[in-house]
């Protein structure tokens, strides 16, 4: 029996993903980003770019998720905001799609 069969890894969540996705949506709705490509390839590339430049914040319990609320503000939130901004700029200037 493998670990994946024995344990529930679905509850292991990188809270940074949620923060990046929410911030990406927020920034792409801004007027100055209205002409940015929002195809699935570009959106996923932007999210991946931002996440690769952030320290992951994995949680594996309900208590951990409550603890993760602190990341919705403060220094980590600023890092998320800045890395999403960089991701939008980088990917939109050099999209991977055709």
Secondary structure as GFF3:
##gff-version 3
##sequence-region A 1 98
A	DSSP	alpha_helix	3	6	.	.	.	ID=ss1
A	DSSP	three_ten_helix	9	11	.	.	.	ID=ss2
A	DSSP	beta_strand	13	14	.	.	.	ID=ss3
A	DSSP	alpha_helix	15	28	.	.	.	ID=ss4
A	DSSP	three_ten_helix	31	33	.	.	.	ID=ss5
A	DSSP	alpha_helix	40	52	.	.	.	ID=ss6
A	DSSP	beta_strand	58	59	.	.	.	ID=ss7
A	DSSP	alpha_helix	62	68	.	.	.	ID=ss8
A	DSSP	three_ten_helix	69	72	.	.	.	ID=ss9
A	DSSP	alpha_helix	74	93	.	.	.	ID=ss10
###
